[in-house]
Amino acid sequence: MKAKAAIGNGNGEFAFGDIEVGDPVGSEVLVRIQAAGVCHTDWDSLSWGRPIVLGHEGAGVVEAVGSDVESLSVGDSVLLNWAIPCGHCFQCQRGNQVHCEDHPTVPEERTFHNGRPLERSFHLGTMSTLTVVPEEAATRIEVRIPFTSASIVGCGVMTGVGSVLNAARVEPGSSVAVLGTGGVGLNVIQGAKIAGAGKIIAVDTKESKLEMARDFGATHSVKADPNDTGLLKAAEEVKEMTDGRGADYAFECTAIPELGAAPLAMVRHCGTAVQVSGIEQEITIDMNLFEWDKVYINPLYGKCRPKIDFPRLLNFYREGRLKLDELVTRTYALEDLDKAFHDMHEGLNAKGVLIIE
């Protein structure tokens, strides 16, 4: 079956091309993608050194199913998940599905480009009109929601809200500081609000982002100086807002390696610092920041359990407790992906989304 896709060449560039997508077999599902989120990870994937179909956030409609598929039917609206759990391995059995040791995959031979098999980003490749994925990668959507809004749940929304509810387990009435109020930070703020935090302090260098943070639930804000090393001055302002102790929880959402230790400066003794943005570079941490009895955690993808967490997030949306429509500040045609990347880098959107079909 012919499809159109955005294809990265592995060397920092991408182009649009026609691909051939095979029929699903066994426990595979063919999905016609309706919308795909645009994420910094998609930009990074351009330089992974190999050709791929771009995209790891998406939602669409089931077009066909393999003979062994039990949970989905043709015509179902589905939300896709990039950390695909098998449900049976050591980690899955312990509830750590995001760390599955045997992620189900679909053979590259389901996708051909110029006569050769083509890899899909995170085994999804959502910047494509069609994709074949494992059954475990797709969760049925049971609420009324635009595909554009549903498509963003499977990465930044899950990461932000899940880091609050699943990883830090923020307690009602507590104080929360959020460092960086881009797409992930806004979802940490939303998660803190859902958890019943009493004080939610947004920290950013841009007033426009702080205004958006207030729209999504921040009760207080700190405009940080870009030259504030380690955000130590901003940390003093957070402490003033929290009876001089520091916040109960602080979440780093900037993806700036130099700020990896910054949440430790924001929290009180026995508080919890959370590194959300996925910093992987080597950094230096002043161990004095750990004094005393502070906990530092580094959760992946909000400890996502798709069959549990996705329905829960969508129910929060249905109840009006989770803003998703408002997060999608601009949509683009697939052919305008370059513009979407540009706007993402300029920080113009809370979230940009490609309309695929």
DOFIFI-846950 format. One line per field, with one value per residue (C-alpha): residue number from 1; y, z, x. Coordinates in Angstrom, 1 decimal. Layout:
k <- c(NUM / ...) $
north <- c(Y / ...) $
up <- c(Z / ...) $
east <- c(X / ...) $
This chain:
k <- c(1 / 2 / 3 / 4 / 5 / 6 / 7 / 8 / 9 / 10 / 11 / 12 / 13 / 14 / 15 / 16 / 17 / 18 / 19 / 20 / 21 / 22 / 23 / 24 / 25 / 26 / 27 / 28 / 29 / 30 / 31 / 32 / 33 / 34 / 35 / 36 / 37 / 38 / 39 / 40 / 41 / 42 / 43 / 44 / 45 / 46 / 47 / 48 / 49 / 50 / 51 / 52 / 53 / 54 / 55 / 56 / 57 / 58 / 59 / 60 / 61 / 62 / 63 / 64 / 65 / 66 / 67 / 68 / 69 / 70 / 71 / 72 / 73 / 74 / 75 / 76 / 77 / 78 / 79 / 80 / 81 / 82 / 83 / 84 / 85 / 86 / 87 / 88 / 89 / 90 / 91 / 92 / 93 / 94 / 95 / 96 / 97 / 98 / 99 / 100 / 101 / 102 / 103 / 104 / 105 / 106 / 107 / 108 / 109 / 110 / 111 / 112 / 113 / 114 / 115 / 116 / 117 / 118 / 119 / 120 / 121 / 122 / 123 / 124 / 125 / 126 / 127 / 128 / 129 / 130 / 131 / 132 / 133 / 134 / 135 / 136 / 137 / 138 / 139 / 140 / 141 / 142 / 143 / 144 / 145 / 146 / 147 / 148 / 149 / 150 / 151 / 152 / 153 / 154 / 155 / 156 / 157 / 158 / 159 / 160 / 161 / 162 / 163 / 164 / 165 / 166 / 167 / 168 / 169 / 170 / 171 / 172 / 173 / 174 / 175 / 176 / 177 / 178 / 179 / 180 / 181 / 182 / 183 / 184 / 185 / 186 / 187 / 188 / 189 / 190 / 191 / 192 / 193 / 194 / 195 / 196 / 197 / 198 / 199 / 200 / 201 / 202 / 203 / 204 / 205 / 206 / 207 / 208 / 209 / 210 / 211 / 212 / 213 / 214 / 215 / 216 / 217 / 218 / 219 / 220 / 221 / 222 / 223 / 224 / 225 / 226 / 227 / 228 / 229 / 230 / 231 / 232 / 233 / 234 / 235 / 236 / 237 / 238 / 239 / 240 / 241 / 242 / 243 / 244 / 245 / 246 / 247 / 248 / 249 / 250 / 251 / 252 / 253 / 254 / 255 / 256 / 257 / 258 / 259 / 260 / 261 / 262 / 263 / 264 / 265 / 266 / 267 / 268 / 269 / 270 / 271 / 272 / 273 / 274 / 275 / 276 / 277 / 278 / 279 / 280 / 281 / 282 / 283 / 284 / 285 / 286 / 287 / 288 / 289 / 290 / 291 / 292 / 293 / 294 / 295 / 296 / 297 / 298 / 299 / 300 / 301 / 302 / 303 / 304 / 305 / 306 / 307 / 308 / 309 / 310 / 311 / 312 / 313 / 314 / 315 / 316 / 317 / 318 / 319 / 320 / 321 / 322 / 323 / 324 / 325 / 326 / 327 / 328 / 329 / 330 / 331 / 332 / 333 / 334 / 335 / 336 / 337 / 338 / 339 / 340 / 341 / 342 / 343 / 344 / 345 / 346 / 347 / 348 / 349 / 350 / 351 / 352 / 353 / 354 / 355 / 356 / 357) $
north <- c(0.0 / 3.4 / 6.1 / 9.4 / 10.0 / 12.4 / 10.5 / 11.5 / 10.6 / 10.2 / 13.2 / 16.0 / 16.3 / 15.0 / 14.8 / 13.7 / 10.5 / 7.7 / 4.5 / 1.0 / -0.2 / -3.9 / -5.5 / -6.3 / -9.9 / -11.7 / -9.2 / -6.2 / -3.2 / -0.9 / 2.6 / 5.6 / 8.5 / 11.6 / 13.8 / 13.7 / 15.8 / 17.6 / 17.0 / 17.9 / 14.1 / 14.1 / 16.8 / 14.8 / 11.7 / 13.4 / 12.8 / 9.2 / 8.0 / 6.0 / 6.6 / 6.5 / 7.5 / 10.4 / 10.8 / 9.1 / 10.9 / 10.2 / 9.2 / 7.8 / 5.1 / 1.4 / 0.4 / -3.3 / -5.8 / -9.1 / -12.4 / -12.5 / -9.0 / -9.1 / -5.7 / -3.5 / -3.5 / -1.8 / 1.7 / 2.2 / 5.5 / 4.9 / 6.7 / 5.5 / 4.8 / 4.8 / 2.8 / -0.4 / -3.0 / -6.7 / -7.2 / -10.4 / -9.6 / -9.0 / -5.2 / -5.3 / -7.8 / -5.3 / -2.4 / -0.9 / -1.1 / 1.8 / -0.3 / -3.4 / -5.8 / -7.2 / -4.4 / -5.8 / -4.6 / -4.9 / -6.0 / -3.2 / -5.2 / -3.8 / -0.5 / -0.1 / 3.0 / 2.8 / -0.9 / -1.2 / -1.8 / 1.4 / 1.7 / 3.7 / 6.0 / 4.2 / 1.5 / 4.0 / 6.6 / 8.7 / 11.4 / 9.1 / 8.6 / 4.9 / 2.8 / -0.8 / -1.2 / -3.9 / -4.2 / -3.2 / 0.2 / 1.3 / 2.2 / 2.7 / 6.3 / 6.1 / 9.8 / 12.6 / 14.4 / 15.9 / 13.8 / 16.8 / 16.9 / 13.1 / 12.9 / 14.8 / 12.6 / 9.9 / 11.9 / 15.3 / 15.1 / 11.6 / 12.7 / 15.8 / 14.5 / 11.1 / 12.5 / 14.2 / 11.5 / 8.2 / 9.1 / 11.9 / 11.2 / 14.8 / 15.1 / 17.3 / 20.7 / 20.5 / 23.1 / 22.5 / 24.4 / 23.8 / 24.9 / 25.6 / 26.0 / 24.7 / 21.8 / 19.3 / 21.9 / 23.0 / 19.4 / 19.1 / 22.1 / 20.5 / 17.3 / 19.2 / 20.9 / 17.5 / 16.2 / 19.0 / 20.9 / 24.0 / 26.2 / 25.7 / 28.0 / 28.4 / 29.4 / 30.6 / 33.4 / 34.5 / 36.4 / 35.0 / 31.5 / 32.4 / 33.9 / 30.6 / 28.7 / 30.7 / 29.8 / 26.1 / 26.2 / 27.9 / 30.0 / 31.8 / 32.6 / 33.6 / 35.3 / 34.0 / 35.8 / 34.0 / 34.6 / 33.1 / 30.2 / 27.1 / 29.2 / 29.8 / 33.3 / 32.0 / 29.3 / 32.0 / 33.5 / 30.1 / 29.7 / 33.1 / 31.8 / 28.6 / 29.9 / 30.0 / 26.2 / 25.5 / 23.7 / 20.2 / 19.1 / 20.7 / 19.5 / 20.3 / 20.6 / 22.7 / 20.0 / 22.3 / 20.1 / 22.9 / 23.0 / 19.3 / 20.0 / 23.1 / 21.4 / 20.4 / 24.1 / 24.7 / 22.0 / 21.9 / 19.4 / 16.0 / 17.4 / 15.7 / 16.9 / 15.5 / 15.6 / 15.3 / 16.5 / 13.6 / 15.2 / 12.5 / 14.6 / 14.4 / 17.2 / 18.2 / 18.5 / 20.3 / 17.7 / 20.5 / 20.8 / 17.4 / 18.6 / 17.3 / 14.1 / 15.4 / 12.8 / 13.2 / 11.0 / 10.7 / 9.0 / 8.0 / 9.0 / 9.6 / 5.8 / 5.3 / 2.3 / 3.0 / 0.8 / 2.4 / 5.9 / 6.9 / 6.2 / 8.1 / 11.1 / 11.1 / 10.9 / 13.9 / 15.7 / 14.6 / 16.0 / 19.3 / 18.7 / 18.4 / 21.0 / 19.3 / 21.4 / 24.5 / 22.9 / 22.7 / 26.2 / 25.6 / 22.9 / 22.3 / 20.3 / 17.4 / 19.3 / 22.2 / 20.1 / 22.4 / 25.4 / 23.3 / 22.5 / 26.2 / 27.3 / 24.6 / 25.8 / 29.4 / 28.5 / 29.8 / 26.9 / 25.1 / 22.2 / 22.1 / 19.2 / 17.9 / 17.2 / 14.1 / 13.2) $
up <- c(0.0 / -1.0 / 1.6 / 2.0 / 4.7 / 6.0 / 5.8 / 7.6 / 5.9 / 9.1 / 8.4 / 9.6 / 6.6 / 5.6 / 2.5 / 1.7 / -0.3 / -1.2 / 0.7 / 0.4 / 3.6 / 3.9 / 5.4 / 9.1 / 10.1 / 13.5 / 16.3 / 14.1 / 13.4 / 10.3 / 11.4 / 9.2 / 11.0 / 11.4 / 13.4 / 14.7 / 17.3 / 16.6 / 19.3 / 19.9 / 19.8 / 16.2 / 15.4 / 17.1 / 15.1 / 11.9 / 13.0 / 14.1 / 11.2 / 9.4 / 7.2 / 9.1 / 8.9 / 11.3 / 14.2 / 17.5 / 18.6 / 16.8 / 16.7 / 14.0 / 12.9 / 12.6 / 8.9 / 9.2 / 11.9 / 11.9 / 12.6 / 16.2 / 17.3 / 20.1 / 21.6 / 18.5 / 15.5 / 12.2 / 12.6 / 16.2 / 16.9 / 18.6 / 20.4 / 19.8 / 22.4 / 21.6 / 24.6 / 23.6 / 26.5 / 26.0 / 29.3 / 30.2 / 30.9 / 34.2 / 34.2 / 32.8 / 35.5 / 38.1 / 36.6 / 34.9 / 31.4 / 30.1 / 30.8 / 28.9 / 28.1 / 25.1 / 23.3 / 20.5 / 17.1 / 13.5 / 10.9 / 8.8 / 5.7 / 6.4 / 5.1 / 1.8 / 0.2 / -3.1 / -3.0 / 0.4 / 3.9 / 6.0 / 9.7 / 11.6 / 14.4 / 17.7 / 15.6 / 14.9 / 12.3 / 12.8 / 10.2 / 7.6 / 6.3 / 7.2 / 9.7 / 10.9 / 14.6 / 17.3 / 18.9 / 22.2 / 20.7 / 20.2 / 22.8 / 21.9 / 22.4 / 24.3 / 24.7 / 22.2 / 21.4 / 18.2 / 16.8 / 17.0 / 20.8 / 21.2 / 19.2 / 21.8 / 24.8 / 23.9 / 24.8 / 26.4 / 28.2 / 29.5 / 30.5 / 32.4 / 34.1 / 34.7 / 36.4 / 38.9 / 39.5 / 38.9 / 39.8 / 42.4 / 43.6 / 44.6 / 47.6 / 48.0 / 49.5 / 48.7 / 47.0 / 43.5 / 41.5 / 37.8 / 36.0 / 32.4 / 31.1 / 27.6 / 26.5 / 29.1 / 31.9 / 31.2 / 31.6 / 34.9 / 36.0 / 34.9 / 36.7 / 39.9 / 39.7 / 39.2 / 42.2 / 44.3 / 44.9 / 47.0 / 45.4 / 41.9 / 41.1 / 37.4 / 36.7 / 33.3 / 31.6 / 29.3 / 30.5 / 27.6 / 28.9 / 32.4 / 31.3 / 29.5 / 32.7 / 34.7 / 32.1 / 32.7 / 36.5 / 38.0 / 41.1 / 41.3 / 39.0 / 39.0 / 36.0 / 36.0 / 34.8 / 31.9 / 33.6 / 36.9 / 37.2 / 38.3 / 39.0 / 42.5 / 42.6 / 41.4 / 44.1 / 46.7 / 45.4 / 45.5 / 49.1 / 49.9 / 48.5 / 50.6 / 54.1 / 53.6 / 53.3 / 49.6 / 47.7 / 48.6 / 44.9 / 42.1 / 38.4 / 35.9 / 32.4 / 30.5 / 28.9 / 29.7 / 31.1 / 33.3 / 35.1 / 35.9 / 39.5 / 39.8 / 41.2 / 44.2 / 45.0 / 44.9 / 47.4 / 51.2 / 53.3 / 52.7 / 49.5 / 46.1 / 43.0 / 39.6 / 36.4 / 33.7 / 30.5 / 29.8 / 30.3 / 29.3 / 29.3 / 32.0 / 34.5 / 37.8 / 40.9 / 44.1 / 46.7 / 49.2 / 47.2 / 48.6 / 52.2 / 53.8 / 53.0 / 49.6 / 47.0 / 43.3 / 40.8 / 37.0 / 35.7 / 32.1 / 30.2 / 33.4 / 34.2 / 31.4 / 31.5 / 28.4 / 29.0 / 32.5 / 32.0 / 28.6 / 29.5 / 32.8 / 31.0 / 28.4 / 31.3 / 32.9 / 29.5 / 29.3 / 32.9 / 32.0 / 34.3 / 31.6 / 28.9 / 25.6 / 22.9 / 24.4 / 24.3 / 20.5 / 19.6 / 15.9 / 13.3 / 10.1 / 7.0 / 6.7 / 3.9 / 6.4 / 8.8 / 8.3 / 9.5 / 12.4 / 13.4 / 13.1 / 15.3 / 17.9 / 18.1 / 18.5 / 21.3 / 19.5 / 20.4 / 23.5 / 21.0 / 17.2 / 15.5 / 11.9 / 10.4 / 8.3 / 6.9) $
east <- c(0.0 / 1.4 / 1.9 / 3.7 / 6.3 / 8.9 / 12.2 / 15.4 / 18.7 / 20.6 / 22.9 / 20.7 / 18.4 / 15.0 / 12.8 / 9.3 / 8.9 / 6.6 / 6.9 / 5.3 / 3.6 / 2.8 / -0.3 / -0.2 / 0.3 / 0.0 / -0.3 / 0.4 / -1.9 / -2.1 / -2.9 / -3.8 / -2.1 / -4.3 / -1.9 / 1.7 / 3.3 / 6.6 / 9.2 / 12.9 / 13.6 / 12.3 / 14.9 / 17.6 / 16.6 / 17.7 / 21.3 / 21.1 / 23.3 / 20.7 / 17.6 / 14.3 / 10.6 / 10.4 / 8.0 / 7.2 / 4.0 / 0.8 / -2.9 / -5.0 / -7.5 / -7.0 / -7.1 / -6.4 / -5.3 / -3.4 / -5.0 / -3.8 / -4.9 / -7.5 / -7.8 / -8.4 / -10.7 / -10.8 / -12.2 / -10.9 / -9.3 / -6.0 / -3.2 / 0.4 / 3.1 / 6.8 / 8.0 / 6.2 / 5.9 / 5.8 / 3.9 / 5.9 / 9.5 / 11.2 / 10.6 / 7.0 / 6.0 / 7.2 / 5.3 / 8.3 / 6.8 / 8.8 / 12.0 / 10.7 / 13.5 / 11.8 / 10.0 / 7.7 / 8.7 / 7.5 / 10.1 / 11.6 / 10.3 / 6.8 / 8.1 / 10.0 / 11.5 / 13.2 / 13.2 / 14.8 / 13.4 / 13.2 / 13.4 / 10.7 / 11.6 / 10.9 / 9.1 / 6.3 / 7.3 / 4.2 / 5.1 / 3.7 / 0.2 / 0.3 / 2.3 / 2.3 / 2.9 / 2.7 / -0.7 / 0.9 / 1.8 / -1.8 / -4.3 / -8.0 / -9.3 / -12.6 / -13.3 / -14.3 / -11.0 / -9.5 / -6.7 / -4.4 / -4.9 / -4.7 / -1.4 / 0.6 / -0.4 / 2.2 / 5.3 / 5.4 / 2.1 / 2.8 / 6.3 / 5.2 / 2.1 / 3.5 / 6.6 / 4.3 / 1.8 / 3.7 / 7.3 / 7.4 / 3.9 / 3.3 / 1.0 / -2.0 / -1.3 / 2.5 / 4.6 / 6.1 / 8.7 / 8.9 / 12.1 / 11.4 / 7.9 / 8.0 / 5.7 / 7.0 / 7.1 / 3.5 / 2.5 / 4.3 / 2.4 / -0.9 / 0.1 / 0.8 / -2.6 / -4.3 / -2.3 / -3.7 / -0.5 / -1.1 / 1.6 / 3.0 / 5.9 / 6.9 / 10.5 / 11.6 / 13.6 / 10.8 / 7.7 / 5.7 / 6.3 / 5.5 / 2.2 / 1.4 / 2.4 / -0.1 / -2.8 / -2.0 / -2.1 / 1.0 / 0.1 / 3.4 / 6.2 / 9.9 / 11.5 / 15.0 / 18.1 / 19.7 / 23.0 / 22.0 / 24.4 / 22.7 / 19.5 / 20.8 / 19.3 / 16.0 / 16.2 / 16.4 / 13.1 / 11.5 / 12.6 / 11.1 / 7.8 / 8.0 / 8.5 / 12.3 / 12.6 / 12.4 / 9.7 / 8.6 / 9.3 / 11.2 / 11.2 / 13.9 / 12.3 / 14.9 / 17.0 / 20.0 / 22.8 / 24.2 / 20.8 / 20.7 / 21.4 / 19.2 / 16.1 / 18.3 / 18.8 / 15.0 / 13.9 / 13.8 / 15.6 / 14.0 / 12.5 / 12.4 / 14.2 / 13.1 / 15.2 / 12.5 / 14.0 / 16.4 / 19.8 / 22.3 / 25.6 / 28.2 / 27.7 / 29.3 / 27.1 / 28.0 / 27.2 / 26.3 / 23.1 / 22.0 / 22.1 / 20.2 / 18.2 / 17.1 / 16.1 / 17.0 / 15.2 / 15.5 / 12.3 / 11.9 / 8.7 / 6.8 / 7.0 / 4.4 / 2.1 / 0.1 / -2.9 / -3.3 / -2.0 / -3.4 / -7.0 / -6.4 / -5.0 / -7.8 / -10.3 / -8.6 / -9.1 / -12.8 / -13.3 / -11.7 / -8.8 / -6.1 / -5.8 / -4.8 / -6.5 / -4.9 / -1.4 / -1.6 / -0.8 / -0.3 / -0.9 / 1.0 / 0.7 / 3.2 / 5.0 / 5.5 / 7.6 / 10.6 / 8.5 / 7.3 / 10.9 / 11.8 / 9.0 / 9.8 / 13.4 / 12.2 / 9.9 / 6.9 / 4.6 / 3.6 / 3.2 / 3.2 / 1.3 / 1.3 / -2.0 / -1.3 / -4.7) $
